[in-house]
Amino acid sequence: MELGCSLGMFGSVKLSESCAKATRAGFRYVELDWERVCREYSVESRRAGVVREILSEYDVAVAGVNVGRITAERTDQLLLQVKEIEKFFESIREIGAKLVILAGGARTLENFNYLREGLRTLADDAMVYGLDVAVANQIDTRLENGQDFEAVFRGLVSSNVGICADVYHCHLAAVNAEDIFRQMGNRIKLVRMGDLMGTVPVLPGQGEIEIKGLIRNLRKLKYEGNIVVDHLPGRDEKIDREVEQAYSYLQGIIS
């Protein structure tokens, strides 16, 4: 297992500065949000090249790239959303990434059906580019617990599609992350790690989540992917120090 850092924790800081902050803390993997990348680098023809140069300059690799969510409840909405996500695949491959991450929409039967259909289409299209696709759990969305994941993946055989297990959102939804690990073990493509006291984010190791136990369970499952730090308290003036503390704590567990 290798630690990664969600660059979204640095707020509106530019990509290059975010990568510098992550590497100073010790991270060698980062999670990107492609919408933010597109806003910062608006010229599509140069985007992948510029991002690749920044990643190389700071010697970081990409743990995963967020590409949005499938919120469709009608066929026309699904077609538009899938097309919008697919157009990112070539650039994402060019920056050396291997995983794209998306989320679901509202907890409705319509979104459930269209999420399954969209995931199947995106998995097939991503395979052409050598990419894996992971869907992330999030409270109050179509993917909130292990039963949701099992239902979405029932009959879905593509080897390049799996889950992004978000421990923080498991806790918010009163879901045991260990249950999701056991249910979806061979489908886990990425793990996002955070900690809370009640509903308030705190530094890893200072809240209610038994992080050491979760990592022991991942080892038992022979998980070898990234654990991405996300959902820190987010105090702007202290975020650099918080990221360093999070890395130090988690590295001490996984090493």
N, C-alpha and C positions, 0 to 999 in steps of 0.2 A: 504494500500500500504506500502511496505517496500523497503528501499533503498539497492541496491547492488553495487558492484564494479567490473569492468572488470580487472582481474589480468594482462591482456595483456598490460595495461598502464605502468606496472613496467619494461617493457623490458625483458631482459634476466635474471632478478633476479629469484632465485630459488623459488619453490612453497611455502616452509615454510616461507621464508622471505617476500614474497608477501602477504601471509595471515596475517603475523604480521603487515605489513604496513597498510593493509586494516582495521584490527581491531583497531589499534591505532587511526585511523581517525574516527572510530565510526561505521563502516559497520559490519553487521552480516550476509550478503549474498555476495557471490562472483560468478563471471562467469568464467568458466575455458575453456581453449582451449585444447582439448584432444590430439591433435598432439604434443603440447609442453609437456604435461604430459608424453606422451609415450617416447619422447626424453630424458626427465630427469630421468624417471624410466623405463629402458629398459627391465627389467625382468618382463614379462607379468604376471606370476603367483603370484608375490608379489605386483604388481602395485596398485591394488584397496585397499589392506590392508594398504599400506604405506600412500596413499592419505587420506584414512579414518582417520587414526591416526593424520595426520597433521590438518585436518579439525576439529577434536575433540579437539586437543590441543589448537587451537585458537578460538574455539567455534563459528565457522562459518558454515553456510549451503550453499548449491549450488543452485544458482538461475537458472543456465542453463549451458550446456556444448556444445561448438562448436565442430561439428564432421566433418566439411569439406563442400564441395559443390558438386552439381550435374552439371557437365559441359558437359555431354554426348550429342552427336549428332548422335550416332549409337547404335544399340541394344547391341553389345558386350561391348561397353564402359559403358553403363548403368548397365549391369549385374555386371561388375567389381566394379563400384563405389558403388552400393548398397551393394554388399557383403562386401566391405571394411568398410562401415559405420556400417552395422549390427553386425560385430564382436566386436564392442565396447559396445554394449548394456548391456551385462551382467555385465561388470566391472562398467559401469556407474550406473547401479542400485545398485551395491554393495557399492558405496560411498554415497548412500542416495539421489542421484539426481533424479529429476522427469521430467526434460525437456532436450531434445537434440535440437540443433539449426543447421540448414544448410542454405546454400545460393545457388542461381542459377548460371548459366553460361552466355554465350553471348546472346545478344538479337536476337536470330534466331528462326525461326519456329521449327526447329528440336529440339533445347534445350527446348523450351516451351513444346513440346509433351513429351519428355523424362523426363522432370522435373515433369510433372503431373503423369506420370506412376511410376516414382521412388518414389514420395511422397506417392502415394497410397500404394505401396508395403512396404515402411518403416513404415508407420502409422500402418499397420496391424501387422507387426513384432514387433514394439515397444510396442504395446498393450499387448503382451504376457509378457513383462517385467514390465508392469505398468508405461510405459514412455509416455509422450506427445512429439510430434514433432512440431517444429516451423520453418518456412522459413522466412529468413530476407530479407528486401529490401536493395538494394545497388545500387548506381548510376552505369549506364552503364552495368547492368546485366539484366537478364530475368525478375527480380522482382524489379521494380523501382518505381511504383506508384500504386494507388488504383485500376485502371483498370486492371493492371497486376495481382494483387492479386485476383480480382473477376474472371478473366478468368481462373486462375490456380485452384481456388477452386470450379468452377462451376461443380456440380455433385459429388463433393467429400463430402461424408456424415460422415466420421469417426469423432467421437467426440474428439479424442485425437490429432487432427492435427489443427494447427493454425498458427499465424504469430508472428514474432519478429519485432515490429515496431521500426525502427531506425530513430529517429528524426534528427540526424546529416545528414544522407544520404538523408532524405526527403528534407532538406534544400539545399543540394548540387544539387539535381535534380530538384529544383524549384517546389517541391510538397508540398502542405499544409498537414502537419501531422494530423491536426484536421479532414481533409476529410477522411484520412485513418482510423482514430479512429472511425468515424461515420459509414463508410462503413463496417468495419471489427470488430466492437465492441465485439461481442461475440466470435470472433476467436482470440483475442489478448491474447497471452500466456506470452509475455515479452515486456517491453519497454526499449529501450536504449536511454539514454539522453545525449546530448552534446549541445554545443553552438558554433556559428561562427560569425565572422565579415567578411562578404564577403565569401571567401573560407578558411579563416584562423581560426583554432580552438582557442577558448578563454574559460575562466572559465564560468561556468553556471551563467547566470544573467548579463554577461558583453557583450553579443553579440546581434544579431538580432532576435533570437528566443524568442517568448513570452512563456517562460516556465511556468509561473504562469497560463496563460490561458490554456495551454495544460493539466496541472494537474487538473484544474477545470473541463475540459471536460472528463478526465478519471474518475473523481469522479461521474459525471453525468451518465456515462456509468456503474457505479458500478464496475469498475475495481479494483481487490483486489490483483493483482500480484506484481511482483518486478519491480522497476524502477532502471535500472543499469546505473551507471555513466561510460561513455566511451568517447574517443576522446578528452581528455584534451590536452592543448598545447604541453605537452610532453617534456618539458625542464628537462633533466635527473636530474640535480642538484636541481631542485625545485619541482619535481613530488610529493614528500611526502607532502609538504605544499599545493600544488594544490589539492591533493586528500582530505586533511582535509578541505580546503575552499569549495570545491564542496559539501562535505557532510554537512557542516554547513549551506550552502545556501539552499540546497534542503530539508534538514530535517526541516528547518524553514518554508517551504511551505507546506509540507505534514503533519506535526504534528498538 
